[in-house]
Amino acid sequence: MSHFSGAIFISEPFVSRLASRAPLCVLFFYIFVANFSGADLFVVWRRETSCCLCVSGMNAAVRATVRVGLYTGAKVYFVHEGYQGLVDGGDNIRPATWESVSMMLQLGGTVIGSARCKDFRSREGRMQAACNLVELGITNLCVIGGDGSLTGANEFRTEWSGLLADLVRAGNDEQARKSSHLNIVGMVGSIDNDFCGTDMTIGTDSALHRIIEVVDAITTTAQSHQRTFILEVMGRHCGYLALVTALACGADWVFIPEMPPDEGWENHLCRRLTDQRARGSRLNVIIVAEGAISRDGKPITSDQIKKLVTDRLGFDTRTTILGHVQRGGTPSAFDRILGSRMGVEAVMALLEATPDTPACVVSLSGNQAVRLPLMECVQVTKDVTAAMAQGRFEDAIKLRGKSFENNWNTYKQLAHINPPDSNINVAIMNIGAPCAGMNAAVRAAVRMGIIQGHNMLAVHDGFDGLAHGQIEPITWTSVSGWTGKGGSMLGTKRTLPAKMLEEISQNIAKHNIHALVIIGGFEAYVGGLELVQAREKYEEMCIPMVVIPATVSNNVPGSDFSIGADTALNTITSTCDRIKQSAAGTKRRVFIVETMGGYCGYLATMAGLAAGADAAYIFEDKFNIKDLEMNVEHLVEKMKTTVKRGLILRNENCNANYTTDFIFNLYSEEGKGIFDCRKNVLGHMQQGGTPTPFDRNFGTKMGAKSVMWLTEKLKQCYRHGRIFANTPDSACVLGMKKRALTFQPLAELKADTDFEHRIPKTQWWLKIRPIMKILAKYDIKLDTSEHADMEHVLKKRSLLTK
């Protein structure tokens, strides 16, 4: 599959707020923004076609890079129609302004165009492109694209000095001498997520949204008619979309190019489909990556699988090939935030670049922005292709990166049922407010427990149900189809266990519960702490416990992300898109939108970044009447431009006195004659809806990992014929911390908890709040003290070759 490409190049000397941080030899900076397609440039990649394709989320990256470039004092250019525009020059290279990137966030594709360019493949074409850059003084280039485009930009950089020498000989001596070097930073845009070194590429999450929408629609008709559906998704050389889709929808089988099925897979597939029907399932779902192959390298097609299932099993089978629908549509909140963060990091990387700095890509590892050497990433990506060609499929999985490997391992664990003998009883419960993704975590925990041989117990209605004996066995079939369901199928309440400890201990003993999985928000965390503290009095509480954070508020200590927050964030973002559209049509209108989150400002901040808000008021970032006055003045100035609308977000508990009504009245009064105001309180719609692909996948991995951890902990705590766990590390929160899922003892997290306001004392996302303010054109200082350092990826390859 070919890749869309884009570029952002830098122009015009400046003395900026950040110039003091730039190396002395790079005090003159230029920013220039363009889109291009270069997937066909290099035969080494064996690209047979050249399609100028785009992905959702790229406009967010372009917007962020342009605005941060302008913020630093640079002059910014658009290059329209990609490499062709770079070669042709003229009107294709035009200055970009702050207003020219307004209303871009919600648009899919790319607003500055993309085109095939044969001219750039020739030295003459590249010479003309270099000439156009030199004439504008452009010496820094940021590329948004896939591996081919990024490789092409690096090759352009490599031959830059030779091109300049030719320009000097042609008489462009003075201009060429001012452009003695070309710095490059890349951002990866590809729905395939096939570029090694990054967990997620721009566009991947939006593509998963399109796929899951189709899967959800298909499963309803499949259940009604007891059908088998085969869904083919993009991924000619990478199976990421297929793999994550399989996890997110609970597919019966997935075919990916990195790990072809074993010999005799036809028999195994038919046996699994038959077993699922025997367990009471009314449908089967098979996910196929378009590049799926067998062990001998032959393609495995959707039609081939359909014929197999129909002929051998007689099942009513349908095939759906999604095609380019996966590339289109509105970008997800994740892609908008990713594109915005990467755009900012790209400019920072260019500000710090020297002539000796290697070309790099800015990418994502966990929730951390990282910089990686471009050609090292390209080399590892090539190594994946080589490993697959040589039949080293395990190596191919590892080279794809930790995220891909963890997804594959989770899928394998949940797909193979061969339970050992066990007399362990594991109980699962939901605590606190419901949220999307809870059911995915329950399903994964139940099925992983059954695979481990445990007896799984469902506790209904939280700690109330545990105290009153609302406990019953839950089976493999009981949780079928739960990944796509919102809310809590087990039922959930906010009640804490402190006043019911006697009853809870009796029911733990009565039902012989050996381990406990608690899925929920801050109440789940506090409830877990209360159970741990009760171990001194109640020996029944001395069992391993794990808390899985699941709340729209994202306020559980020990985890950077909570299940459910992504779904709520997308709900807010899509609502804000509609509100901005209304404001843009009526002109001179400001909307005040209240979000949930308790005292945690995560939703307001991230939705503000994803929707392009002018301000987001939160509890953690204190504000006063002078700040409100400054925001009003900012909107008054904004109304003098062509962007005559405003969007203000307010976290529900950001300030006891500056309520939503107060802010609405203040803005209405101060904006009289200039703009009018409207307010919206989103309320509980943020807790509902079907889970996003991120929440389904995250919940599935968290649920499976929690039971695997409990299984190991039970072995460690088995003494003298019984389970006894009273050490701090036997009761943990499972959370995402920076780049990995980690288990942290509940007792150790108390020191980092603000119990009064129900939030962690340290929250990673606060450091990216300035990005939202800069992109809204506030004159503030951007803290770059924790910028991403250059890391290396080739060590992964060397470890595999030893």
N, C-alpha and C positions, 0 to 999 in steps of 0.2 A: 504494500500500500504506500503510495506516495504521500509526502508531507507538505502541509502548508508552511510557509515561511514568512517571517517579517523581520524588519530591522530597525534599529534606532541608532543613529550615528551622531556624533556631537560637533556645534559650529559657533564661532565668534568669541573674541576674548572677553573675559569678565573678571570682575573683582567681586566675589560673592561672599555670602555668609559662611560658606564652607571652604573658601579658597585657602585658608590657613592650614587646612588639613591635607591639602593636595601636595604632592611632591613639587619641589621648586621647578623642576624641568617641565612640569605640566600645569603651569599657572594659566595658560591660555587654553580654554576648553571650548568645544563645539558640540552641540547635540543636533542630531539629524535623525528623523524617524522615517522608516520605510517598510514596505512589505515586498517579499519576493519569494519565488519558488525555485529551489535549487536541488530538488530531489534527484534530478537526472544528470547532475554535473559530473559524477565520477563513476567510472566503470567498475572500480573496485567494489562499489556497493551493489552492482548488478541490478540497478533500477531499470526496468524495461519500459516504464511509462513515466510521463511527466505530467502530473495533474496539479494545478495550482489550487490546492485545497486549503480551507480555513477551518478553525475550530472555535467553539464558544469560549470566551474568556480572554481572547487576545486583545479585544478593545480595552479591557481593564488594564492590561499591561502597557498598552500604548498610552492610555490616558495618564497613568501614574508616571511613566517615564517622561512624558512631555511636561507635566505639571511640576514634577520635582526638578527637572532640568531648568524650567523657567524660575523656579524658586531659588535655585543656586545662582541665578543671574545669567544663564546661558541663553543663546538664541536657538530656537528649535525649528527644524524643518520636517515636513512630510515629503516622502517620495512616493508618488502614486504609481500603481501598476508594477510594483516589485522591481526585480533586477532589470526589467525592460525600461522602467522609468529611470533607473540609475544609469543605464547606458544612454538613453535618449536625452536625459537632462531637460533643460528648458522648463516649461510649465509643469513638468512632472515633479519638480523639486520646488516646493512652496513653503514659506514660513508657516509654522503652526502657532496658534495662540491659545491662551487659556480657554477661551470660549469655544474654540474649534473642536475641543474634545469633550464638550458638555453633552449630556444625554447619550453617552456611548455605552455605559455600563450594562444596560439591559439588552443591548443588541448582540446577536450572534454574528459569526463571521468576522469580517474586517471591513471597516468603513473606508480604508484608503486603497483598497483594491489589491489584486494579485494577478500576475500573468506569467505565462511561459516565456522563457527568454533563451533562444538559441544563441543570440549574439554574445552572451556572457561566457559561453563555453569557449569562445575564441579569444586569443590574446588581444586582438584588435578591439574586441568588445570590452574586455576588461581594461584596456588602455583608455578607452573613451570614458568608462565609469570612473577610473582613477582621475582622469582629467577633470571631470565634473566635480569630484570631491575636492581636488586641489584648488580649483577656482573658487570654491566656497570656504576653503581653509579647513576642511573636515579631516580630522585625524583620529577620531574615535568612533567606533561602530558597535552597536548593540543589535544582535540578531535574534529574532523570535522565529523559531522554526524547528524542523526535525533534524535528524542526523545529517542528511545530505546537504541541507542548507547551511548548517553550522560548519560542516567540513568545507563547503565552498567558501564561506567567509574566511576561514582560517587559511585556506590556500591563497586567497586574495591578499591576506596580510603577509603571508610568506614571500610572495613575489612583489610586494609593495616597493621595496627599494629598487628592484629592476625596472618596474614600471616608471618610477620617478626618474631614473637615469635616462630612460627613453624620452620622457617628457622634457628633460633638460636639453637633450640633443635636439628636440623639436622646437626649442626656443622658449619654453616655459620655465626658465631658470629660476627667477625670483620666487614665483609661487610654489614651485616644487621644493625649494630649499626650506620654506616655512612649514612644509608638511613631511618632515623627514621620517615619521613613523606612523603606524596605524595600530591603535589599541582596539581589542575586540572583547566584548562580553556577550554571552548568549543566554537566552531564555528558551526553554524547550516547550514547543507547542505541538502536541500530537495526541489524538484521542487514543492511540494504541498503547500509550505509556511504555514505549519500547526503547527509551533512551536510558542507558545504565548510568547510575549515579544519583538519580532522583527517585523519591518515593512516588511522586505524582507529577505528571506533566500537565500543563495548561490545556484544558479541554476534556480531559479524561473523565472527571466527575460529571460534567454536563452530559457527556455521551452515555454514562451509566444511568443518569436520570431518564434519558430517552428510552433506553433499553428496558429499564424496570417498569416504566409506564406501559410498554407493550406487553411485558411478561404478566403484569397484574391484570391487564385486559384479557389476555389469552387464557389465564388460569381459570377465570370464571366460566368461560364457555367450555373449557376442557373438563372441568368438574361436572358441568351439567350433562355433557354427552359421554363421559368416561373415555376421554381421548388421550392419545399420546401426542405431545407437541414437540417438534424439533425446531429450535430457534438458532439461526445462524447469525453471528455477530462479526464485526470487523476484527481484524487481527491476522494479517497475512503472515507476519513473522513473529508476532508476540501474542500470547494467549491471555493477557491481563484482563481484558474486558470480559472474555468468556469465563475466566476463573472467578472473578469477583461477582459476576452475574449469577453463577452457579451457587456461590455461597449466599448471596442476597436473596435468592428465591428458593433455596433448598432443592436444587435440581437433582435428579437421580443419577445423572452422568454428565461429565464435561470432557470435551476433546480439545486439547491445546497442542500447538506445535512443539513446545519445549519438552513435553512428556507424553509421547505417543503411548497408547494402551499396549499391554503385553500381548504376545501371540495368543490367539484363541479368545480375543476380547469379545467376539460376537456371542459366544456362548455365555460369557460372564455378564454381558449387558442384558441379554434376554432373561437370564436367571434373576438378575436384580429387579428388572421391571416386573417380572412375574411375582417375586417375593413382595414387592410393594403393593401390588394389587391384592395379594393374599392377606396382607395386613389391614386391608380396608380402604386403601387409597383409591380415589376415583379418577386420578389422572397421573400421567408421567410427564416429566419435563426433561429434555435433553438439550444441552447447550453445546454449540459447535463453533469454534473459531474458524474463520474462512481459510486459514492456513493449516488446519489440522492434517496430520500425516500419520501413517502407520510406522511400525518399527523399521520397515524396509524403505521408508521414504516416499511411499505412494500416498496420494491425496485420499483423505476420508471425507466424502461429501455428504451433504444433508440427504440427497436423493438415495445414496447408497444405504444410509442408516434407515431411512423410511422403508425401503424395500425389504431390508432385513427384518425389521419389527413387524411389518405387515405379513410377510411370507411365513415367518416362523411362529409368531404369536397370534396373528389374526387381529391385532389391536387396530382400532380406527385411528389412523395416524395422519397428522397434518404437518406441513413444513412452512416456516415463515423466515424469509431472508430480509433482514432489516435494511441493509444498504445505507445510503447516504443520509437517511433520516437521523442517524446517530451523530452526524456532524452539525446539525442545525439546531434551531431553537434558542430560547433564552438561556444565558449562562447561569449555572447554579451559583449560590452564594459562595461556596468553597472556591470555585474557579475565579470569581471576581476578587476575592480576598487574596488568593494565591497570585493572580496576575498583578494585583496592586503591590503586594509585598515584593514580588520578584522585580517589578519595575523600579521600585525605590532602591533595592539592593543593587540592581544593575548600574544605576547612576552613581551610587556610592563606590562601586568597584571601579568605574571609569575615573572618578575623581581621584582615586588612590593609585591609578595605574601609572607605570613608567614605561619607557621604551623596552625595558627588559622583562616586563610582566608578561607571562604567557597568556594566550587567549583562554578565557575561563567561561564556565556556565554558572549561573546562579540557580540553585535548585532547592528542593525541600527534602529534609530528612527528619521524620517525625513531625514536630511543629517548628523545627529550626531551619532558618535560611542558611545555606552553606554555599561556598564557592569551590568549584572543582575544575581542574585543568581540562579544557575542552577536548583536546586530542586523546587524553587518557580515557575519558568517557566514551569517545568514539571507538577507541581501541577495544575497550571491554565490550561494547555493543557488537563489534565485529567478532569478538571471541565467542559471544553467545551463538552467533550464526555458525561459526566454525565448529563449536561443540555439538550443535544439533546435526550438522553435516557428517560429523565423525561418530555419531551415535553416543556421545557422552552427555546423556540427557540430565543426569544428576548434576553435572557441572553446569549445564545450561541454566537449570533452576537456581543454583547458587549465584551464578554470575548476574542474574537478573536483579539481585539485591535482596536484602532482608525482608522487605515488605512482601515481595512476590513469593519468597520462600515460605514465609509464615502463612500466607494465604493458601499455598499449596498443601502445606502440612496440615492445616486445619481441615481443608477439604478431604484429604486422605483419611484423617482420623474419624471424621463424621460419616464417611462413605462405607467403611468396612466394618461390618458387624460380625464379630466373633468373640462374644463376651466370655471371660473366664468365670469360674465359680467364685461367688463372693456373698457374704452375709451382711454387707455394709448397707446401712440406710442413710441416704442423703436427702435432706429436706431443702426445698426451694421456696422463697417467699418474696413478694414485692412490698416495699415500704414507701410511704410518702405519696406525693401527687403522681398520677399516671403520666407517662410520656411515650412517644413513639420509639420503638426499638427494644422496649422491655421484653416483649414477647419473643423477639429473636434471641435474646440472651437466655431466656427460660428454655426455649426449644433446644438451643445448643447444649446447655447444661444438662438437660434431661437426657438427650441422646448420647452425649459423651459419657454420662454416668452409666447408662445402659450398656454402652460399648465396653466400659470398664468392668461390667458385671455387677454394678451396684443396684440396689432397689431404690428407685426415686420416689419421693413423696412431695406432693403439692400442698402448700399451706395457703389457704384462702384468707383474704382480708388482713394480711399483715400480722403484726404481733397480737392483735385481737384474736385472729384465727388460731394462732399458736397457743394462746392462753385458753381458748374455749374448745380446743380439739377439732378444729375444722381442717383436718389433715386426711389426705387420701392418696393412694398410689396413683402415679401418673405414668403413662406408657408411651412407647415410641409413636404409636398412631395418634395418641391424644394431642400431640403438639404439631401434627401435620398442618402445613399452611400458616403457621403462626408468624413466620418472618415478615410477612407483608401486612400484618394486622397492627393497627395503632392501639393505644391505651394499654390496659393490663387485663389479660384474660384470667389471671389468678385472683384479681381483685386486690385493692390496696387501700390502706388507711394511714393517716399520719400519727396514730397513737404510738407512744413510746412504751417500752416494756417495764420501766422502773416500778410501776405500781402493780404489776402482774407477775412478778418474778416467781412467786410460789407456784402459781398455776402453770406458768411456762415450764418450770423445772419438772413438774409432775407429768406434763404431756411429752416432754423430751424423753423422760424415762418410760412412759407408757408406750410410746411408739418406737422406742429403742432407736432414737435418732443419734447417729454417730458423727455427722457433719452438717454444716448449715451454710447455704448460699443465700445471701441477703442482697437483693437487687433494688436499688432506690436512691433517693437523694440525700439531703443533709440529715433527715430523720433516720435513714438507714445507717449512716455513719455514727450518729449519736446513740442509736439503739444498739449497735454493735459494741460501742464503748460501755454501755450500761450492762450488757451481758458479760463482758470481760470483767468488769468490776465486781459483778455478782459471783464470780468463780470462787471468791473467798468464802462465801456462805453456802453456795449451791454447787455440789460436785458435778451435777448433771450438765452444768454450763461448761465444763472442762472438755470441750470438743473443738475440733478445728472449725474456724469460721472464716468466710471471705465476703467482703462487701464489694459489690460491683456498682460504681457510680452511674445512676440513671436519673437524670433530671434536666428539664429545659434550662434551669438556672445556671448550670455548670459551676456549682459552688461547693463541690465535695473536696475536702483536703486530700492530697495524695494523688490527684489526677489532673492533668491539663485539660482533658476533655471528658465530658459525660455523655452517655447514651441519651439521645433525645434532643440535645442542644442543636445539632445540625438541622434536624427537621423543623424545629421552632425557628431557627435562623432563616431558613428558606421561606417559611410562611411569612415572616416579617418582611423579608426582602421583596417577595412578590407583591405583597400588599403595598409597600412603599413605591414600587414601580408603577402601580396603578394610580396611586396618589400623585406622584410626580407627573404622570401623564395628564391627569386632570388639572394640576397646577399650571403645566406648560400651556394647556389649551386656553385657560381663563386668564392667564397672565397676572402678574403682581399679586400672587397669592402664596401664603406661607402656611404649611401644615405642621401642627404639633402632634406627634404620635407617641403614645405611652406604651411601653413594652413591659413584659413580666421580667422576673429575675430576682425578686426579693430585694436584698441589698447588694446583690452582685450585678455589676454593670456589663457583663460579658455580652449579653444579647444586644443591648443598646449600642455598645461600641462596635461590635462586628457587623451588625446590621447597618450602622452608620457608614462603615467602610464599604460594605457591599452595595448599598443603595445610593451612596454619594450624598450623605447628609451634610448639612451646614454646621451642625453641632449635635452632641449627644451628652446629655446631663446624667451623671452617674454618682453614686454615693462615694466611691473610692477616690474620685477626682473632685475635691471640694470646690465649690463655686459660690460667689456672692452676687450682690446686686450690681456691682461694677462689671462683673463678667457677663451678666444678662444684658446690661446696657451696651457692652462692646459687641455682643452678638446681634443686637438689634441694629446698631450702627453698621455692622458688616452687611446685613441684609438690605439696609437702605442703600448702601453703595452698590450692592449687587443688582438692585432694581434699575440702576442707571445703565447697566449693560444689556446685552441681548438675552441674557439668562434671567428672565423675570419671574422667578419662583424660588421657593425656599422649603427646606425639609429639616425639621428639628425633632430629634428623638429624646425621650425622657424615660429613664428607668423608674419604675413605680415607686421605689423607696429612696430615690436619690436625695431628697430633702423634705423634711416634715413641713416646712413653711412654704417653700417654693413648689407648690403643687402644680399639677397639670392645668388646673383652672387658673391659678395665679399667673403662670407663664403665658397662658392663652390671653388672659386679660391684659397683661403687660404688653405683649407684642401687638395686640389689637389697638391699644391706646397709643403706643409710641409709633405705630406704623400708619396712623390715620392719614389718609390722603396719599399714601405711598404704596401700601399693600394692605390687604385684608387677611384675616386668619381663619383657619378651621382647625378642629381638633378631632383626633381619633384615639379611642382606647381599645386596643386590640383584644385584651382579655384572654379568655380560656381557649380561643381558637388556636393559640400558640402551643397548647398541649395536645391538640388533636391531629388528625390526618394520618395518612399512611406514612410509614418511615421512609426516609431517604435511603439511597444505596449506601451512603456512609454509615448511617445508624444501623442498618441491617448487618452490614459487614462487621462493623465495630462490635455490635452486640453479640454476633455469632462467635467472633474470636475471643471476646471476653468471657462468654459463657463456657466455651470449650476449655479455655486455659484455666479458668477457676476450678473446674472439676479435676483436671489433670494435676493441679497443685494440691488439691484436697486429697487426692489418691495417694500422692507421695507423702503428704503430711500424716495421713492416717497410718501409713507403714511405720513412720518414725515414732508415732505416739502410741503404738500398740505395745502394751506391757502387761505381763501376767494375765493374759487372756482377755484384756479389755482395753478400751480406748481411754487415754488420760492425757489431755493437752492443757497445760496451764502456763506455758511460756509465752512471752509477748509475741513471738513470731508465729504463733499458732492461730492468731486472729489478725487478719491483714485486710487492707484495702488494695484491690487490684486496679492499677491506674496507668494511664499513659503519661510518662514523664520524659519530656523532650523527645527522645528518639526510640524509646522502648516501653513495652508493658512490664511493669515492676510490681512486686508485692511489698507493701510497707506496713509494719505493725501499727495497729490502731492506736496503741498507747503512745507511740513515738510521734504521731501526728498531732497530738493534743497541743504541743507547744506552738504549732503553726496554725492554730485555729482561733478565729475570733468568734466565740460561741454566742456573744450577744447579737451580732449581726449575721451570724450563720454564713460566714465566708472564710476562705483561707487568708492568712496574713500576707502571703506573697502570691501574686497572680501574674503569670507570664505575659498575658495579653495587654496589660497596662503599658508595656513598653512600646507597643505599636499604635497607641492612641494618637501620638503626634502625627503619624502618617495621615490619619483621617483629617486632622486640622490643617495640615499642609495642603492636602488635596482639595480642601475647601477654601484655600487661599488666605489662611491666617498667617500672619508674620510671627512665627514662633521659632524656637531653636530646635533643631533635630539632633537628638543625642545619638552619636555614632560610636560611643565608647564600646559598645558590644557588637561591632560589625563582624560579619562572618569572615573568618580566615580561610585561606586556600587550603583545601584538604586534597588527599590523593586517593585514587581508586584502584590504581594498578596493583596495589598490594593484595587485593582480592584475587586477582588473576594469578599472581605469583604463588599464593597459598595453594591454589588448585593444581598448579603444575608441579608441585614438589612431590 
